Amino acid sequence: MKKTARLVLFFCLCFMTVVLFSTTIRCLWVWNNTARFVPADSGTLLPEFISAAWISLSIALYSALLFSLSYASRRRIPAIVTRLVSFILALGFTIGISLGLSRLPESIAPGPEKGPKTLGKPGLLLSAADTTIVLLDDPAKKGGPRVVSIPGRPLIYQEVPLGPGNTILDLPPILLDRADPFSFDDLFIDMTLTAEQLRTRLREGLVSFAAYAGALIFFLVSLDFVLNLSSWPLANLFLGVLAFRGTLTFENFLNSREIQRGIHTFLKNQLPEFLISPMIFAALGMVLILYSLLSFFAWGRRAPDEN
């Protein structure tokens, strides 16, 4: 009982920590991108922040389940208890946070807000392709005088930079050097697709959302056997990361429009399209749980470490 309570506490702390941390990082990234525009975008950032929260939800779902299953494996918590507790908590958090996010645009009416301060001072240099633009006035002032340098041509002074139809020409964003020793672009794209799938399902109705989220969580929970393959917890966690990463890729592959249409046609329209992915996740989860049971009865649970 004490171990189960600790597992519940660990899952809750892990889920909320990942949600808050990843949402904060994503919001800072959105704010940074907004500030790069000259002048800075003064429009509301609420939709961007809500989108960041949805992406954080998908990240937290995968991360909290992975670390909780790893924790349960190290603490020798029975598999049936681990799966049941993880499933209930993950589904509850996912539905609760999703319903809250879905109501934000209606319940929060963003008033006039001040956007981020425009970066730079008079003399700011902006580059686009081979063209360099020098702003002679405060970059926050739209339509200020500027000097344009184009290769092979003399400098061009524009006191009022007007384009066709007397429209003010847009300026390129400020370039910020970023060192990216490791690229997580593919992972972030897959997480974004998962978040968009959850968001779309919720717009379709709570039944579609609960069926998809429940089946996906059930499939992820059934992967707990991967975290018991060896007596080395760190190696098991690494294998779990690979398994969850493969599941994320498989999820987005399965949700592609071409695959959905192909399966729907193969089943001769006997199954509603919104149930295709949940049924596949549930079937795979049942197969993995059956494998775990057969392995347990055939080989037994590995002996606990001496320490």
N, C-alpha and C positions, 0 to 999 in steps of 0.2 A: 504494500500500500504506500509506504514511504517512497519507494522507487518510482511508483506511478505518479505521485504528487510532484516529485522532482522533475519527471519528464514533462508534465504539464507546464510547470513553471519555466523549464528550459525552453520549451517550444514557444510559449508566449513571449518570453524575453527576446528570443532569437528573431521571431517574426516581426515584432514591433521595432526592434533595433534596426533590422535590415530595411524595413519600410521607411522609417524616419531618416536613416543615413542616406539611402539611395535617393530618396525624394529631395533631400537637402542638396546633395551633390548635383542632381539633375536640374534643380531650380537655379543653382548658382551657374550652371553651364548655360541655361536659357538666358539668364540675366546678363551673363558675359557676352553671349552672341548678340543680344539686343544692344548692348553698349557699344559694340563694334561699328554700328551704323553711324554715319555722319550726315545730319545730326542724329542723336540717339532716338530710337523709336519710342514715342511717348504713349503708344496705345496700351490697352490693358493686357497684362500678362497672365490673367487668370486662366484662360483656356490652355495656355502652355503649361502652367503649373499643374492643372488637373491632369493633362496628358502625362506629365512626369510622374504623378502619383500612380496612374494606371500602370506605367512601366515598372515602377517600384514594387507594385503589388505582385506582378508576375515574377520579378526577381526574388522577392521575399518568399513566395510560395515554393519555388524550387529550393532556395537556400535553406529555409527553415526545415523543410522535410528532410533534406539531405543530412544536415547537422543533427537533427533530432533522431533520425534512424541510426546514425553513427553513435550518438550518445547512448541510445538504448542498447546497442550492441555491446558497447564497452561496459555498461552497467548490468549486463545479463538480464535485462527485462524480457519476459516472455514475448514471443513474436506476436501472438494474438492480441495481447494488451497493447503492444507498441503500435500495431496496425490500426486498432480500433481508436486509440487515443489520438494518434496522428491524423487519422482520417477525419474525425469529428472536429478537432481543433482547426485543421487546415480549411475544411469546408466552411466552418463557422466564421473564421476570420475573413475568408475570401468573399463570402456572401455579404457579411456585414460591412466591410470596407467598400465593396463594389456598390452596394446600395447607397452608402453615404456619398461616394463620389458622383454617382448618377444624379443626386439631388443638389449638388453644389451650384450648377449654373442657374437653377430656378430659385434657390434659397438665398444666394448671395448676389446682390445686384451691385456690381463694381461701379463706384462713382468715379468722378474725374480724379485720376491719380497721376502723380508725377513720375515720369519714367526715369531711367538711370541717367546720370550725368554724362554728357558727351565727353569722350576722352580727347586729350590733346589741347593745344593752345595755338594762337596765331603762328603760322609757319609750319603747320603740320603737313607732312608729305604723305600722299596716298598714291599707291601704284596699282595699275591695272594693265596687264600685259606689258607692253613696252612704254606705256604712257605714264608720266608722273605728274601729279597735280599738287601744287603748293597753295594752301589756304592762307590768305593774307589777313583774314579777320578771325573772330572767334568761331571755331568749328560748329558751335551750337546754333549759329545764325544761318538759316537756310538762304542760299542765294548770295552769299558774300563774295567779294572779289577774290580771284584766284589767278595763278599763273600755271599754264599747261605746257609741259615739255614733251614733244613728240620727236622721236629719233629722225634725224635728217632734215628737221625743220626748225626755224627760229622759235624762240619762246613766244607764247601767245598769252597776252594779258586780257582777262575777261573781267571787266568791272561788274557787269551783270550777266552771269552765265545762263543765257536763255537758249533753248533749243527750238525745234520745230513747233509751231503753234504757240510761241512765247512761253513754253513750259521750262521750268528750271531743271537742268540736267542733274540726274542722280549721281551721287558720289560712290565710289567703291568703298567697301568696309575696310576698317583698319585691320592690317595683318598683324597677328600676334604669333610669335614663334613658339611652337610647342614641340617638346621632345616626347616622342611616343616610342619608347623602347619595346613595348608590347602592344599589340593591336588586339582590341576586343570588339572591333567593328562587327564581325560576324555574329558574335554572341549577343551584342546589343541589338542587332537587327532582328535576330530570332526572338529575343525577349519582347521587342516592340510588336512583332507579329502576334505573339501570344497575348499581349495586353490588348491589342486591337480585336483579337478573336473574342476575348472575354467581354470587351465593351460592346461588340456587335451582338453577342448572344444576349446580353442584358437588355439591349434595345428590343430584341425579338420577343422577350418575355422571360419571366423568372423560371419557367419550366425548362426552356432551352438552356438558360444559363446554369441552373442547378444540375441538369443532366450532364452538361459538358464538364463543368468544374468537378463534379463528383466523380465522374468516370476517369478524368485525368488524374485526380488525387489518388483514386483507388489504384491506378496503374503505377504511379510513382511509389506508393506505399508498398506495393507488391515487390518492388525491387530491393527490399531490405535484405534479401538473401545475399546480395552482392557484398554487403558490409559484414558478412560472416564467412567469407571464403577462406580467409587465412587467420592466423593468430596474431597478426601485426595490425593494430588499429589504423596506423597511418597508411599502410598499403591498402587496407580496405576502404579507407576514405578516398584515396586516389582512384580506386576502381569505381567507387560510387560516383565520383565526379564525372568519370568517363561515361558511366551508364546514364546519368541524368542529362549530360550534354547530348548523348545520342538520342535520348527520349525527346529532348527539345527540338532537335533537328527533324526527327520522325514526326513530331506533332505538326510542325509547320508544313512538312511535305504532305502529310495526310490532309491538311486543311486547304491545300491548293485547289483552285477551282477545277482544274483538269482532272485531278484524282477524284474529287467529290462527284463530278459528273460521270466519270467512268464507273465508279462503284454504284452510283444510283442507277445507271443504265443496266449494269450487270445484274443487279437485284430486281430488275424489271419494275421499278417504282413501287415495290412492296413495302419499303421502309421509308419513312419521312426523312428528308435530306438532313434535317437538323439532328437526327439520331445516329447518323452514320459514324461519325467520329466517336461519340460516346460508346456505342456498341462495340467498336473495335478496341477501344481502350479497356472496356470492361472484360471483353473476351481474353485479351492478352494478360490482363491482371489475374484472371481466374487460372489461366495456364501457368503463370509464374507461381501463384500460391499453391497450386497442385504439385508443381515441381518441388517447392520447398517442403511440403508435407511428405512427399515420397522420399526426398533426401533425408529428412529427419528420421523417418521410420527405418530407412535403410542403413544410415550411418550414425544416427544419434547426434546430439549437440556436441560440439567440440569441447574438450575439457577446459575449465577455466585456468587462467595463468596462475602460477604459484604465488605471485605477488598480489 
